[in-house]
């Protein structure tokens, strides 16, 4: 079976803080509930987040609650952080680079989705969320909101 990957839901924001400060926040999987539209609690195993860190996440949207498990698949300090949610057939990626002004950061987030989707994502979770297109529209709007939350946390923190 052929697998294809699709980059989706790309958003970016400029943050008035150095890359190191933004990295400190986004590279710890336990911080995700501070900005995520769905993650309510993240239990990370193995101490400090690093390449290979495994986590169990408790998610909630409306009346639906569900667990996911994830693994950090890319960890390049100050540059790139990726967290694969295997059962959803997706990897959430942050990319960081110096912003347009000294001492600022451009933070980009997107989702890489794998097709065909696995049984849980394709047959249970996505249909429960109203189907793939409505779910993607919902998540697309939330990625921008998440980046604004990260910006606010870092700039006021």
Backbone bond lengths (Angstrom), bond angles and torsions (degrees), N, CA, C in turn:
res aa  C-N    CA-C-N  psi(-1)  N-CA   C-N-CA  omega(-1)  CA-C   N-CA-C  phi
1 X - - - 1.445 - - 1.529 109.00 -
2 X 1.297 116.72 133.22 1.455 121.77 179.66 1.521 109.82 -85.26
3 X 1.326 115.85 136.02 1.454 121.32 177.15 1.516 108.58 -110.17
4 X 1.313 116.70 137.66 1.457 119.48 174.93 1.525 108.44 -124.63
5 X 1.298 115.48 152.22 1.455 122.36 -179.81 1.515 108.33 -115.30
6 X 1.312 115.40 139.61 1.462 120.52 179.80 1.522 108.79 -129.16
7 X 1.333 116.95 127.01 1.462 121.23 176.57 1.522 107.62 -84.25
8 X 1.324 115.91 126.75 1.464 120.98 -175.08 1.527 110.97 -134.36
9 X 1.303 115.35 162.97 1.457 124.48 168.17 1.519 113.32 59.89
10 X 1.313 117.32 39.24 1.460 121.83 -177.14 1.524 111.29 -72.48
11 X 1.329 115.13 127.05 1.467 122.33 174.58 1.519 107.68 -139.91
12 X 1.326 116.18 156.50 1.459 119.70 175.03 1.515 109.67 -147.16
13 X 1.339 114.61 158.45 1.457 121.10 -179.57 1.528 107.85 -147.34
14 X 1.332 116.04 147.68 1.459 121.20 173.17 1.521 107.93 -97.75
15 X 1.329 115.36 132.46 1.463 122.27 -175.08 1.523 108.91 -118.44
16 X 1.324 116.02 134.03 1.464 121.50 179.50 1.525 110.43 -82.38
17 X 1.315 114.84 66.96 1.464 122.50 178.11 1.522 107.32 -163.77
18 X 1.330 116.82 153.65 1.465 119.05 179.67 1.528 112.21 -68.81
19 X 1.317 115.26 156.26 1.468 122.17 -179.31 1.527 111.20 -51.26
20 X 1.328 117.68 -41.99 1.470 121.10 -176.71 1.525 111.95 -58.94
21 X 1.323 117.49 -38.49 1.465 120.55 -179.02 1.524 111.15 -71.47
22 X 1.316 117.14 -39.49 1.466 120.61 177.44 1.526 109.23 -66.04
23 X 1.328 116.92 -45.09 1.464 121.70 179.36 1.528 111.09 -56.79
24 X 1.317 117.09 -43.34 1.463 121.58 -178.84 1.529 111.17 -55.20
25 X 1.313 117.53 -39.55 1.463 121.37 -179.85 1.520 112.02 -75.89
26 X 1.321 117.65 -53.29 1.472 120.32 -170.02 1.521 113.88 -76.95
27 X 1.329 117.90 -18.53 1.467 119.52 -175.70 1.521 113.69 -88.06
28 X 1.317 118.59 1.26 1.468 121.69 174.86 1.526 107.37 -105.92
29 X 1.337 116.64 110.13 1.468 120.27 -174.69 1.521 112.50 -57.33
30 X 1.326 117.96 -27.12 1.471 120.89 -179.05 1.522 112.43 -67.75
31 X 1.329 117.68 -15.42 1.467 121.14 179.45 1.524 113.49 -83.14
32 X 1.318 118.49 -13.29 1.470 121.76 -173.78 1.531 114.50 -52.32
33 X 1.345 120.67 -38.54 1.467 118.45 179.77 1.533 114.33 -60.69
34 X 1.319 117.69 -16.68 1.468 120.03 178.29 1.524 112.27 -68.21
35 X 1.336 117.02 -23.47 1.470 119.41 -177.63 1.520 113.96 -130.86
36 X 1.307 118.36 -16.07 1.464 121.31 -174.76 1.526 112.21 -71.35
37 X 1.320 115.79 143.85 1.464 120.85 177.22 1.520 111.74 -78.45
38 X 1.322 118.02 -14.50 1.468 120.78 -175.89 1.520 114.28 -127.44
39 X 1.322 118.94 -37.19 1.468 120.88 -176.89 1.525 109.59 -69.52
40 X 1.316 115.99 124.93 1.462 120.70 179.20 1.519 112.14 -105.59
41 X 1.332 116.84 -29.14 1.464 121.73 179.06 1.518 107.91 -152.87
42 X 1.330 116.20 138.82 1.462 121.73 178.21 1.522 108.06 -126.11
43 X 1.321 115.79 124.35 1.458 122.41 175.93 1.525 107.54 -106.32
44 X 1.336 116.60 108.87 1.466 121.13 -178.70 1.523 109.15 -99.51
45 X 1.313 115.75 144.30 1.454 121.80 -179.07 1.521 109.70 -110.87
46 X 1.324 116.31 140.04 1.460 120.36 174.79 1.511 115.16 98.03
47 X 1.329 118.00 18.12 1.463 119.44 176.64 1.512 113.03 79.83
48 X 1.323 116.52 -136.21 1.460 122.88 -177.10 1.526 110.76 -59.76
49 X 1.324 116.11 137.37 1.463 120.57 178.86 1.524 110.22 -62.09
50 X 1.329 114.74 133.77 1.467 122.06 178.70 1.521 107.65 -154.57
51 X 1.320 116.72 177.47 1.455 120.85 176.05 1.526 108.87 -55.59
52 X 1.326 116.82 128.00 1.453 121.87 179.37 1.518 115.04 93.82
53 X 1.338 118.15 -7.24 1.465 119.87 178.68 1.521 109.64 -57.66
54 X 1.320 115.19 133.51 1.460 123.08 179.84 1.522 107.78 -106.31
55 X 1.331 116.90 140.65 1.464 120.30 177.80 1.520 110.84 -139.76
56 X 1.317 114.11 154.70 1.460 122.55 170.63 1.521 105.47 -113.81
57 X 1.325 115.59 130.88 1.458 121.49 -173.90 1.525 109.92 -120.25
58 X 1.315 115.81 136.54 1.459 120.67 174.51 1.520 107.16 -102.80
59 X 1.327 115.50 122.54 1.462 122.23 -174.37 1.523 110.51 -116.23
60 X 1.319 114.70 155.37 1.458 119.92 -179.07 1.520 108.99 -151.55
61 X 1.316 115.60 136.02 1.471 122.13 173.23 1.516 106.83 -149.25
62 X 1.320 116.16 116.32 1.466 119.93 -177.55 1.518 109.94 59.99
63 X 1.326 116.67 -127.44 1.466 120.96 -179.53 1.524 112.19 -91.28
64 X 1.322 117.09 -0.12 1.463 120.97 -176.94 1.526 109.74 -98.68
65 X 1.328 116.02 129.69 1.465 122.54 174.45 1.520 107.53 -127.32
66 X 1.318 116.56 142.37 1.464 120.00 -178.38 1.525 110.23 -157.77
67 X 1.329 116.31 151.80 1.462 119.97 174.64 1.530 110.30 -93.35
68 X 1.303 116.01 153.49 1.462 121.94 168.53 1.516 107.00 -135.78
69 X 1.304 115.70 162.02 1.456 119.91 172.35 1.511 106.57 -126.14
70 X 1.321 114.93 147.85 1.461 119.54 -173.41 1.524 110.37 -142.84
71 X 1.323 114.39 162.56 1.461 121.39 179.45 1.527 108.95 -139.84
72 X 1.326 116.06 134.03 1.459 121.08 176.37 1.525 107.69 -72.51
73 X 1.334 116.57 116.62 1.467 121.41 -175.06 1.529 113.34 -109.17
74 X 1.317 117.29 -9.02 1.465 120.92 175.11 1.520 107.15 -147.77
75 X 1.317 116.69 129.23 1.464 121.89 -176.72 1.523 107.88 -145.56
76 X 1.325 115.61 87.36 1.463 122.55 179.40 1.524 107.03 -114.75
77 X 1.349 117.27 95.77 1.466 120.71 -173.29 1.526 113.49 -47.21
78 X 1.336 112.86 127.78 1.451 120.67 178.71 1.514 115.33 76.71
79 X 1.347 117.20 1.21 1.468 119.89 -176.23 1.523 114.23 -128.35
80 X 1.337 116.57 -53.54 1.470 118.84 -171.63 1.524 110.20 -152.22
81 X 1.337 114.32 137.78 1.457 122.01 178.44 1.521 107.41 -138.27
82 X 1.339 117.01 128.00 1.467 120.45 -179.99 1.514 109.74 -132.79
83 X 1.321 115.28 138.68 1.454 123.40 -177.80 1.529 107.71 -128.69
84 X 1.319 116.80 111.33 1.467 121.52 -176.91 1.521 110.73 -89.25
85 X 1.320 115.35 125.17 1.461 122.35 175.05 1.526 105.30 -104.43
86 X 1.321 115.18 88.49 1.459 121.35 -170.81 1.508 114.63 -56.88
87 X 1.332 116.92 -43.62 1.464 118.92 -177.04 1.525 112.12 -66.83
88 X 1.338 116.97 -20.98 1.464 120.86 177.42 1.521 111.44 -91.98
89 X 1.321 116.48 -7.22 1.460 119.67 -178.51 1.511 112.49 65.94
90 X 1.351 115.99 35.58 1.462 119.36 -175.37 1.522 111.40 -145.18
91 X 1.317 114.87 151.37 1.459 122.33 171.96 1.520 107.45 -123.48
92 X 1.340 115.59 127.67 1.456 121.35 176.96 1.518 107.95 -94.82
93 X 1.329 116.56 128.59 1.459 121.98 -172.58 1.530 110.69 -123.76
94 X 1.337 115.19 135.19 1.460 122.68 167.68 1.521 107.47 -111.01
95 X 1.319 116.72 136.09 1.461 122.34 171.08 1.523 107.60 -124.13
96 X 1.323 115.90 135.52 1.456 122.14 -179.26 1.516 109.58 -121.14
97 X 1.327 115.39 146.75 1.463 121.20 173.73 1.520 107.04 -155.01
98 X 1.329 117.03 158.95 1.459 118.35 176.03 1.528 109.90 -57.06
99 X 1.329 115.14 140.01 1.461 120.52 -179.59 1.519 111.98 -78.89
100 X 1.330 116.37 -175.21 1.462 121.09 -176.24 1.533 113.63 -70.55
101 X 1.327 117.08 -20.27 1.467 121.09 178.81 1.522 108.57 -116.26
102 X 1.330 116.44 152.96 1.461 120.50 177.54 1.524 110.40 -54.94
103 X 1.328 116.29 137.39 1.456 121.40 176.53 1.512 114.62 77.64
104 X 1.339 117.69 11.90 1.464 120.47 178.65 1.524 109.95 -114.34
105 X 1.328 114.78 165.99 1.464 121.85 -178.07 1.514 109.77 -130.01
106 X 1.313 116.16 136.93 1.460 121.16 168.53 1.531 105.91 -99.08
107 X 1.335 115.87 118.97 1.462 122.37 -179.69 1.520 108.36 -110.80
108 X 1.308 115.47 127.80 1.465 122.74 -178.82 1.530 107.26 -119.75
109 X 1.323 116.31 138.93 1.462 120.59 174.67 1.519 108.89 -132.33
110 X 1.334 114.70 141.97 1.457 120.51 175.32 1.518 109.00 -155.03
111 X 1.304 114.07 169.01 1.464 121.44 178.36 1.517 108.06 -117.32
112 X 1.317 115.93 132.69 1.462 121.61 170.60 1.519 106.39 -101.51
113 X 1.315 116.21 119.76 1.457 121.31 -177.78 1.514 108.90 -108.70
114 X 1.314 115.69 138.69 1.456 122.18 -177.47 1.520 109.73 -103.86
115 X 1.313 115.96 134.89 1.464 121.90 178.47 1.512 108.45 -124.76
116 X 1.320 120.26 141.94 1.457 124.26 -2.22 1.525 111.38 -69.84
117 X 1.336 116.06 150.14 1.460 122.53 179.83 1.516 108.81 -71.43
118 X 1.322 115.88 154.86 1.455 121.27 177.14 1.518 111.40 -71.38
119 X 1.312 116.39 172.93 1.460 122.18 -176.80 1.527 111.54 -58.68
120 X 1.341 117.30 -48.98 1.465 119.88 -175.20 1.527 110.44 -63.82
121 X 1.328 117.18 -48.22 1.471 119.77 -179.32 1.518 111.55 -68.44
122 X 1.314 116.26 -44.82 1.460 120.23 -173.88 1.508 115.26 -76.65
123 X 1.319 117.08 -31.44 1.470 120.17 -173.57 1.519 114.80 -109.20
124 X 1.344 117.18 -17.78 1.465 118.81 -175.47 1.529 111.54 -120.66
125 X 1.347 116.93 -63.68 1.462 120.34 -171.92 1.526 112.21 -65.87
126 X 1.327 118.18 -53.65 1.469 120.37 -177.03 1.525 111.92 -59.61
127 X 1.345 120.01 -47.13 1.468 118.84 176.45 1.534 112.80 -60.97
128 X 1.328 117.54 -36.39 1.466 120.43 179.57 1.524 111.50 -65.87
129 X 1.326 116.94 -24.31 1.465 122.04 179.20 1.523 112.24 -91.25
130 X 1.331 117.67 6.31 1.459 120.79 176.50 1.510 114.74 101.62
131 X 1.323 117.39 4.20 1.464 120.94 -179.10 1.517 111.24 107.32
132 X 1.317 115.82 164.98 1.467 120.10 -173.52 1.523 113.58 -65.87
133 X 1.324 118.57 -46.59 1.465 119.29 -177.65 1.530 112.19 -64.87
134 X 1.343 120.77 -48.91 1.465 119.49 177.55 1.533 112.60 -61.08
135 X 1.335 116.24 -37.99 1.466 119.29 178.95 1.530 110.52 -65.62
136 X 1.327 117.48 -42.58 1.465 120.57 178.01 1.526 111.40 -63.12
137 X 1.320 117.41 -39.03 1.463 120.63 177.79 1.527 110.38 -64.26
138 X 1.335 116.08 -43.84 1.466 120.90 177.43 1.528 110.14 -59.58
139 X 1.331 116.29 -50.45 1.462 120.53 -177.27 1.528 111.48 -67.30
140 X 1.323 117.43 -36.01 1.464 120.20 178.85 1.515 111.94 -58.29
141 X 1.317 116.64 -44.17 1.463 120.48 177.57 1.521 110.88 -66.15
142 X 1.312 116.94 -36.08 1.465 120.98 -176.57 1.530 112.88 -73.21
143 X 1.321 118.47 -27.83 1.467 119.96 178.43 1.528 109.58 -62.48
144 X 1.316 116.96 -45.60 1.460 119.93 177.05 1.522 111.85 -60.54
145 X 1.332 117.00 -41.54 1.466 121.23 177.67 1.522 110.78 -63.46
146 X 1.325 116.71 -40.78 1.468 120.65 179.41 1.522 111.19 -61.90
147 X 1.322 116.55 -43.28 1.461 119.36 179.35 1.528 111.35 -64.56
148 X 1.317 117.20 -37.00 1.469 120.00 176.59 1.527 110.80 -65.41
149 X 1.336 117.07 -37.14 1.471 120.20 176.37 1.526 110.72 -64.79
150 X 1.331 116.93 -44.03 1.464 120.51 177.78 1.526 109.71 -59.85
151 X 1.312 116.57 -45.64 1.471 121.81 178.65 1.525 110.06 -55.94
152 X 1.321 116.97 -47.68 1.458 121.60 -178.99 1.531 111.58 -63.51
153 X 1.322 117.38 -44.47 1.470 121.39 179.55 1.525 110.27 -59.59
154 X 1.318 116.59 -48.54 1.466 120.81 -176.39 1.531 111.18 -68.32
155 X 1.320 117.26 -43.24 1.462 119.87 -175.39 1.521 113.21 -73.57
156 X 1.336 117.27 -28.13 1.467 119.36 -178.26 1.521 112.72 -103.20
157 X 1.338 115.84 -11.03 1.452 122.56 -172.55 1.455 117.52 -68.25
